[in-house]
Amino acid sequence: MSISVALIGCGEQARTNILPSLLATSGACLRVVCDPNEEQARATAACLPGVRVRKDYRALFDDSERIDAVIIVASPQIHYEAATLALEHGVHVFTEKPPTVTTAELESLAELARSKGLVTAVGHNLRYATACDVLFQLIKDRAPEKLRGFDVRYVVSGPRGDRWALNSPLRSFLLSHGVHVLDLVLHFLGQPGSISASAVPAGDGGILVSVRLGFASGALSNIVAANCGALFQLDIWSMFESGLHVHLDSLSELRCYGESSRGARWSECWRPKTLEAGYSRPGYLGEVREFFEAIRVGRATSPSFEEEVATYRVLDAIESQIESSTC
Ligand SMILES: NC(=O)c1ccc[n+]([C@@H]2O[C@H](COP(=O)([O-])OP(=O)(O)OC[C@H]3O[C@@H](n4cnc5c(N)ncnc54)[C@H](O)[C@@H]3O)[C@@H](O)[C@H]2O)c1
C-alpha cells in the first residue's frame, strides 16, 4: 500500500532533514508540497516530478487530493491549525516539535486523533538517533529500575529570545529545546514524581535552565539546558546501581566504565559506523519511517500526541516553578 503524503511547510528543517528522510521511506509517496512562500514551495518540488505545489494547506483536504497523511513543519500555531483540519478529515499527522503552543491545544488534538483512530507523531528525532538507541538498549538489558542517575547537558547556540510571537523567551526556549530534552529523559525513565526547576539569564538574550527530576524507581535526573553556547552539544551521563556508568558524547561516542572484561580500570567504547548515512544518525530517518510503519500496520507511534501531552505537563510545571521563583 502506498501512502499519499502532503508536506506542509517547506522551510529549512523540512528541506534539510525531513524531505530527504521521507524520500528514503518506502511506501510513502509525496504528492503535494505546500507553503505560502510559493517560491520556496516551487524550489522544494523542483526535482520531484509529479509533485504538486499549493500555497494554502486548506485546499489539501478536497476529495480530489486524496491525501492519507501530512507532515507539518512550520510553527506551533500552524502545526495546531493544520493538524486539527487534517484529523477532522481523517488524515494521519506528523508534526515537527513543538506540536502546539499550549497543553490544552495538544490535549484537544490527542482527543480528536483518538476519536478518529488516526496515527499521530511528534518529531523528536533524538530518541531515534543511533547512539540513543544503543544507550536505550543498554539500559533495557540491565533493567531500567537499576538506573540511579541520568544527567543531560544540552547546549545550543540559538535561537535566543522570543520566538513564534509567544511573548515569552522562557516558553519559546522550553518549546524549542526543553521538549526535546524532556522527551529523551521521559523516554528513558517514564513520568517523574518530583520536579524542581530554576533558570538564569545567560549570554546575549540566552537562558540557562536547570531541572531536577525524581522518579518512583529511585532514579534522579539532572538536566542543564541552555541556548547560549557556541554550538550544539548533547551530553548524557547515566549511572547504574552496580557502579556501571555510561557517557554519551554528542551522539558520536558512548563509553561504558566498570563493565570491561579487561578489568576495573578499562572502559569500552561504541562509535557509529564511519560511513553511517547522514539522516539515520541524528534520528530523522528513524522518526519518519516509524510514522509510516505505524500507519501501515495500524498501531500507535511514539511519541504520539497523547504521549506528548505528558511531556507538556512536565514542561508546564517547570515553567511555572521558574516563573514563580523569578517573580
Ligand atoms: N527536530 C529538529 O531537529 C528541528 C530542527 C529545526 C527546526 N525544527 C522545527 O521545525 C519547524 C520549522 O522550523 P524551520 O527552522 O524549518 O523554520 P523556517 O522558518 O525555516 O520554516 C518554516 C516554514 O513554514 C512556512 N509556513 C508558514 N506558514 C505556513 C502555512 N500557513 N502553511 C504552510 N507553511 C507555512 C514558512 O513559509 C516557512 O517556509 C519548527 O517547529 C522547529 O521547531 C526541528
The ligand as an SDF file (V2000), in Angstrom:
LIG
                    3D

 44 48  0  0  0  0  0  0  0  0999 V2000
   13.7990   18.3550   15.2750 N   0  0  0  0  0  0  0  0  0  0  0  0
   14.7360   19.1960   14.9180 C   0  0  0  0  0  0  0  0  0  0  0  0
   15.9160   18.8780   14.9720 O   0  0  0  0  0  0  0  0  0  0  0  0
   14.3520   20.5530   14.3870 C   0  0  0  0  0  0  0  0  0  0  0  0
   15.3470   21.3900   13.8620 C   0  0  0  0  0  0  0  0  0  0  0  0
   14.9510   22.6220   13.3540 C   0  0  0  0  0  0  0  0  0  0  0  0
   13.6250   23.0090   13.3850 C   0  0  0  0  0  0  0  0  0  0  0  0
   12.6930   22.1650   13.9210 N   0  0  0  0  0  0  0  0  0  0  0  0
   11.2810   22.5740   13.9450 C   0  0  0  0  0  0  0  0  0  0  0  0
   10.7920   22.6280   12.6040 O   0  0  0  0  0  0  0  0  0  0  0  0
    9.8470   23.6730   12.4620 C   0  0  0  0  0  0  0  0  0  0  0  0
   10.2510   24.5850   11.2980 C   0  0  0  0  0  0  0  0  0  0  0  0
   11.4960   25.1440   11.5920 O   0  0  0  0  0  0  0  0  0  0  0  0
   12.3850   25.7950   10.4000 P   0  0  0  0  0  0  0  0  0  0  0  0
   13.6940   26.0650   11.0110 O   0  0  0  0  0  0  0  0  0  0  0  0
   12.2860   24.9720    9.1790 O   0  0  0  0  0  0  0  0  0  0  0  0
   11.6180   27.1830   10.1800 O   0  0  0  0  0  0  0  0  0  0  0  0
   11.5040   28.0010    8.7880 P   0  0  0  0  0  0  0  0  0  0  0  0
   11.0510   29.3530    9.2050 O   0  0  0  0  0  0  0  0  0  0  0  0
   12.7550   27.8500    8.0000 O   0  0  0  0  0  0  0  0  0  0  0  0
   10.3520   27.2410    8.0120 O   0  0  0  0  0  0  0  0  0  0  0  0
    9.0010   27.3620    8.3290 C   0  0  0  0  0  0  0  0  0  0  0  0
    8.2330   27.3040    7.0240 C   0  0  0  0  0  0  0  0  0  0  0  0
    6.8370   27.2520    7.3420 O   0  0  0  0  0  0  0  0  0  0  0  0
    6.1840   28.0110    6.3280 C   0  0  0  0  0  0  0  0  0  0  0  0
    4.8260   28.3860    6.7200 N   0  0  0  0  0  0  0  0  0  0  0  0
    4.4220   29.4620    7.4360 C   0  0  0  0  0  0  0  0  0  0  0  0
    3.0750   29.4940    7.4760 N   0  0  0  0  0  0  0  0  0  0  0  0
    2.6290   28.4240    6.7700 C   0  0  0  0  0  0  0  0  0  0  0  0
    1.3500   27.9300    6.4130 C   0  0  0  0  0  0  0  0  0  0  0  0
    0.2280   28.5650    6.8020 N   0  0  0  0  0  0  0  0  0  0  0  0
    1.2740   26.8050    5.6800 N   0  0  0  0  0  0  0  0  0  0  0  0
    2.3790   26.1680    5.2560 C   0  0  0  0  0  0  0  0  0  0  0  0
    3.6310   26.6000    5.5430 N   0  0  0  0  0  0  0  0  0  0  0  0
    3.7490   27.7020    6.3050 C   0  0  0  0  0  0  0  0  0  0  0  0
    7.1000   29.2250    6.1410 C   0  0  0  0  0  0  0  0  0  0  0  0
    6.8010   29.9250    4.9310 O   0  0  0  0  0  0  0  0  0  0  0  0
    8.4580   28.5390    6.1270 C   0  0  0  0  0  0  0  0  0  0  0  0
    8.8350   28.1330    4.8310 O   0  0  0  0  0  0  0  0  0  0  0  0
    9.7770   24.3840   13.8270 C   0  0  0  0  0  0  0  0  0  0  0  0
    8.6640   23.9070   14.5240 O   0  0  0  0  0  0  0  0  0  0  0  0
   11.0650   23.9580   14.5250 C   0  0  0  0  0  0  0  0  0  0  0  0
   10.9300   23.8920   15.9290 O   0  0  0  0  0  0  0  0  0  0  0  0
   13.0270   20.9550   14.3910 C   0  0  0  0  0  0  0  0  0  0  0  0
  1  2  1  0
  2  3  2  0
  2  4  1  0
  4  5  1  0
  4 44  2  0
  5  6  2  0
  6  7  1  0
  7  8  2  0
  8  9  1  0
  8 44  1  0
  9 10  1  0
  9 42  1  0
 10 11  1  0
 11 12  1  0
 11 40  1  0
 12 13  1  0
 13 14  1  0
 14 15  2  0
 14 16  1  0
 14 17  1  0
 17 18  1  0
 18 19  2  0
 18 20  1  0
 18 21  1  0
 21 22  1  0
 22 23  1  0
 23 24  1  0
 23 38  1  0
 24 25  1  0
 25 26  1  0
 25 36  1  0
 26 27  1  0
 26 35  1  0
 27 28  2  0
 28 29  1  0
 29 30  1  0
 29 35  2  0
 30 31  1  0
 30 32  2  0
 32 33  1  0
 33 34  2  0
 34 35  1  0
 36 37  1  0
 36 38  1  0
 38 39  1  0
 40 41  1  0
 40 42  1  0
 42 43  1  0
M  CHG  2   8   1  16  -1
M  END
$$$$
